[in-house]
Amino acid sequence: MVVLGHPDYYPRFGFERASTHGLTCQWEGVPDEAFMVLILVTDAMEGVSGVMEYGDEFSEAVQAGNRTRASSRRGSATQLKR
């Protein structure tokens, strides 16, 4: 089970950094400590590594969020210049 979440919250449920299991996130800029995995079947993960790819719905949401954050940063900068 893979999550992209708060590093102080998910470890209490057994999640750990995905990178320790050779897994990376498809999106650039994701903090290593926020990309976590909970291994439910240890044997199933033996020899598994690579890039975790989320479904299209999640990718679209991330892209929309990035556009919103970029837009709000530009807006804030514009407001500060006035």
mmCIF file of the C-alpha atoms, coordinates in Angstrom:
data_MODEL
# 
_entry.id   MODEL 
# 
loop_
_atom_site.group_PDB 
_atom_site.id 
_atom_site.type_symbol 
_atom_site.label_atom_id 
_atom_site.label_alt_id 
_atom_site.label_comp_id 
_atom_site.label_asym_id 
_atom_site.label_entity_id 
_atom_site.label_seq_id 
_atom_site.pdbx_PDB_ins_code 
_atom_site.Cartn_x 
_atom_site.Cartn_y 
_atom_site.Cartn_z 
_atom_site.occupancy 
_atom_site.B_iso_or_equiv 
_atom_site.pdbx_formal_charge 
_atom_site.auth_seq_id 
_atom_site.auth_comp_id 
_atom_site.auth_asym_id 
_atom_site.auth_atom_id 
_atom_site.pdbx_PDB_model_num 
ATOM 1  C CA . MET A 1 1  ? 0.000  0.000   0.000   1.00 0.00 ? 1  MET A CA 1 
ATOM 2  C CA . VAL A 1 2  ? 1.492  3.330   -1.069  1.00 0.00 ? 2  VAL A CA 1 
ATOM 3  C CA . VAL A 1 3  ? 0.598  6.793   0.206   1.00 0.00 ? 3  VAL A CA 1 
ATOM 4  C CA . LEU A 1 4  ? 1.742  10.301  -0.429  1.00 0.00 ? 4  LEU A CA 1 
ATOM 5  C CA . GLY A 1 5  ? 1.087  11.870  2.926   1.00 0.00 ? 5  GLY A CA 1 
ATOM 6  C CA . HIS A 1 6  ? 2.214  13.578  6.089   1.00 0.00 ? 6  HIS A CA 1 
ATOM 7  C CA . PRO A 1 7  ? 5.423  12.004  7.418   1.00 0.00 ? 7  PRO A CA 1 
ATOM 8  C CA . ASP A 1 8  ? 4.382  12.477  11.044  1.00 0.00 ? 8  ASP A CA 1 
ATOM 9  C CA . TYR A 1 9  ? 1.021  10.748  10.609  1.00 0.00 ? 9  TYR A CA 1 
ATOM 10 C CA . TYR A 1 10 ? 1.388  7.601   8.511   1.00 0.00 ? 10 TYR A CA 1 
ATOM 11 C CA . PRO A 1 11 ? 4.409  5.986   10.215  1.00 0.00 ? 11 PRO A CA 1 
ATOM 12 C CA . ARG A 1 12 ? 2.284  5.343   13.313  1.00 0.00 ? 12 ARG A CA 1 
ATOM 13 C CA . PHE A 1 13 ? 0.419  2.808   11.157  1.00 0.00 ? 13 PHE A CA 1 
ATOM 14 C CA . GLY A 1 14 ? 3.586  1.095   9.972   1.00 0.00 ? 14 GLY A CA 1 
ATOM 15 C CA . PHE A 1 15 ? 4.276  3.098   6.823   1.00 0.00 ? 15 PHE A CA 1 
ATOM 16 C CA . GLU A 1 16 ? 7.912  3.761   5.996   1.00 0.00 ? 16 GLU A CA 1 
ATOM 17 C CA . ARG A 1 17 ? 9.784  5.587   3.269   1.00 0.00 ? 17 ARG A CA 1 
ATOM 18 C CA . ALA A 1 18 ? 9.169  3.868   -0.044  1.00 0.00 ? 18 ALA A CA 1 
ATOM 19 C CA . SER A 1 19 ? 12.732 4.605   -1.092  1.00 0.00 ? 19 SER A CA 1 
ATOM 20 C CA . THR A 1 20 ? 13.993 2.070   1.458   1.00 0.00 ? 20 THR A CA 1 
ATOM 21 C CA . HIS A 1 21 ? 12.234 -0.550  -0.684  1.00 0.00 ? 21 HIS A CA 1 
ATOM 22 C CA . GLY A 1 22 ? 13.535 0.782   -4.006  1.00 0.00 ? 22 GLY A CA 1 
ATOM 23 C CA . LEU A 1 23 ? 10.306 2.593   -4.901  1.00 0.00 ? 23 LEU A CA 1 
ATOM 24 C CA . THR A 1 24 ? 10.158 6.139   -6.240  1.00 0.00 ? 24 THR A CA 1 
ATOM 25 C CA . CYS A 1 25 ? 7.285  8.464   -7.051  1.00 0.00 ? 25 CYS A CA 1 
ATOM 26 C CA . GLN A 1 26 ? 6.426  9.384   -10.627 1.00 0.00 ? 26 GLN A CA 1 
ATOM 27 C CA . TRP A 1 27 ? 6.190  13.088  -9.787  1.00 0.00 ? 27 TRP A CA 1 
ATOM 28 C CA . GLU A 1 28 ? 9.261  15.260  -9.380  1.00 0.00 ? 28 GLU A CA 1 
ATOM 29 C CA . GLY A 1 29 ? 9.683  17.205  -6.189  1.00 0.00 ? 29 GLY A CA 1 
ATOM 30 C CA . VAL A 1 30 ? 7.855  14.783  -3.882  1.00 0.00 ? 30 VAL A CA 1 
ATOM 31 C CA . PRO A 1 31 ? 9.743  14.744  -0.571  1.00 0.00 ? 31 PRO A CA 1 
ATOM 32 C CA . ASP A 1 32 ? 11.203 11.329  0.167   1.00 0.00 ? 32 ASP A CA 1 
ATOM 33 C CA . GLU A 1 33 ? 9.740  11.373  3.682   1.00 0.00 ? 33 GLU A CA 1 
ATOM 34 C CA . ALA A 1 34 ? 6.201  11.940  2.312   1.00 0.00 ? 34 ALA A CA 1 
ATOM 35 C CA . PHE A 1 35 ? 6.205  9.040   -0.172  1.00 0.00 ? 35 PHE A CA 1 
ATOM 36 C CA . MET A 1 36 ? 5.590  5.973   1.963   1.00 0.00 ? 36 MET A CA 1 
ATOM 37 C CA . VAL A 1 37 ? 4.716  2.311   1.694   1.00 0.00 ? 37 VAL A CA 1 
ATOM 38 C CA . LEU A 1 38 ? 3.164  -0.262  3.994   1.00 0.00 ? 38 LEU A CA 1 
ATOM 39 C CA . ILE A 1 39 ? 4.270  -3.745  3.024   1.00 0.00 ? 39 ILE A CA 1 
ATOM 40 C CA . LEU A 1 40 ? 1.399  -6.148  3.666   1.00 0.00 ? 40 LEU A CA 1 
ATOM 41 C CA . VAL A 1 41 ? 2.980  -9.279  2.160   1.00 0.00 ? 41 VAL A CA 1 
ATOM 42 C CA . THR A 1 42 ? 6.752  -9.235  2.543   1.00 0.00 ? 42 THR A CA 1 
ATOM 43 C CA . ASP A 1 43 ? 7.402  -12.056 0.077   1.00 0.00 ? 43 ASP A CA 1 
ATOM 44 C CA . ALA A 1 44 ? 5.404  -10.272 -2.627  1.00 0.00 ? 44 ALA A CA 1 
ATOM 45 C CA . MET A 1 45 ? 7.838  -7.324  -2.552  1.00 0.00 ? 45 MET A CA 1 
ATOM 46 C CA . GLU A 1 46 ? 11.045 -9.338  -2.905  1.00 0.00 ? 46 GLU A CA 1 
ATOM 47 C CA . GLY A 1 47 ? 12.923 -8.106  -5.958  1.00 0.00 ? 47 GLY A CA 1 
ATOM 48 C CA . VAL A 1 48 ? 10.348 -5.387  -6.663  1.00 0.00 ? 48 VAL A CA 1 
ATOM 49 C CA . SER A 1 49 ? 11.580 -1.848  -7.310  1.00 0.00 ? 49 SER A CA 1 
ATOM 50 C CA . GLY A 1 50 ? 10.873 1.017   -9.649  1.00 0.00 ? 50 GLY A CA 1 
ATOM 51 C CA . VAL A 1 51 ? 8.628  3.997   -10.214 1.00 0.00 ? 51 VAL A CA 1 
ATOM 52 C CA . MET A 1 52 ? 5.185  3.972   -8.645  1.00 0.00 ? 52 MET A CA 1 
ATOM 53 C CA . GLU A 1 53 ? 2.660  5.305   -11.145 1.00 0.00 ? 53 GLU A CA 1 
ATOM 54 C CA . TYR A 1 54 ? -0.688 6.545   -9.925  1.00 0.00 ? 54 TYR A CA 1 
ATOM 55 C CA . GLY A 1 55 ? -3.884 6.366   -11.957 1.00 0.00 ? 55 GLY A CA 1 
ATOM 56 C CA . ASP A 1 56 ? -4.727 9.134   -14.400 1.00 0.00 ? 56 ASP A CA 1 
ATOM 57 C CA . GLU A 1 57 ? -7.226 10.677  -11.960 1.00 0.00 ? 57 GLU A CA 1 
ATOM 58 C CA . PHE A 1 58 ? -4.496 11.285  -9.394  1.00 0.00 ? 58 PHE A CA 1 
ATOM 59 C CA . SER A 1 59 ? -2.078 12.672  -11.978 1.00 0.00 ? 59 SER A CA 1 
ATOM 60 C CA . GLU A 1 60 ? -4.738 15.088  -13.204 1.00 0.00 ? 60 GLU A CA 1 
ATOM 61 C CA . ALA A 1 61 ? -5.434 16.206  -9.628  1.00 0.00 ? 61 ALA A CA 1 
ATOM 62 C CA . VAL A 1 62 ? -1.731 16.778  -8.955  1.00 0.00 ? 62 VAL A CA 1 
ATOM 63 C CA . GLN A 1 63 ? -1.316 18.754  -12.174 1.00 0.00 ? 63 GLN A CA 1 
ATOM 64 C CA . ALA A 1 64 ? -4.394 20.861  -11.362 1.00 0.00 ? 64 ALA A CA 1 
ATOM 65 C CA . GLY A 1 65 ? -3.065 21.492  -7.846  1.00 0.00 ? 65 GLY A CA 1 
ATOM 66 C CA . ASN A 1 66 ? 0.319  22.541  -9.228  1.00 0.00 ? 66 ASN A CA 1 
ATOM 67 C CA . ARG A 1 67 ? -1.352 24.988  -11.616 1.00 0.00 ? 67 ARG A CA 1 
ATOM 68 C CA . THR A 1 68 ? -3.450 26.421  -8.766  1.00 0.00 ? 68 THR A CA 1 
ATOM 69 C CA . ARG A 1 69 ? -0.422 26.847  -6.491  1.00 0.00 ? 69 ARG A CA 1 
ATOM 70 C CA . ALA A 1 70 ? 1.616  28.450  -9.283  1.00 0.00 ? 70 ALA A CA 1 
ATOM 71 C CA . SER A 1 71 ? -1.250 30.809  -10.066 1.00 0.00 ? 71 SER A CA 1 
ATOM 72 C CA . SER A 1 72 ? -1.708 31.806  -6.422  1.00 0.00 ? 72 SER A CA 1 
ATOM 73 C CA . ARG A 1 73 ? 2.039  32.414  -6.028  1.00 0.00 ? 73 ARG A CA 1 
ATOM 74 C CA . ARG A 1 74 ? 2.035  34.679  -9.063  1.00 0.00 ? 74 ARG A CA 1 
ATOM 75 C CA . GLY A 1 75 ? -0.994 36.476  -7.667  1.00 0.00 ? 75 GLY A CA 1 
ATOM 76 C CA . SER A 1 76 ? 0.663  36.952  -4.296  1.00 0.00 ? 76 SER A CA 1 
ATOM 77 C CA . ALA A 1 77 ? 3.831  38.269  -5.886  1.00 0.00 ? 77 ALA A CA 1 
ATOM 78 C CA . THR A 1 78 ? 1.805  40.718  -7.951  1.00 0.00 ? 78 THR A CA 1 
ATOM 79 C CA . GLN A 1 79 ? -0.021 41.917  -4.858  1.00 0.00 ? 79 GLN A CA 1 
ATOM 80 C CA . LEU A 1 80 ? 3.257  42.410  -3.002  1.00 0.00 ? 80 LEU A CA 1 
ATOM 81 C CA . LYS A 1 81 ? 4.662  44.569  -5.803  1.00 0.00 ? 81 LYS A CA 1 
ATOM 82 C CA . ARG A 1 82 ? 1.826  47.085  -5.563  1.00 0.00 ? 82 ARG A CA 1 
# 
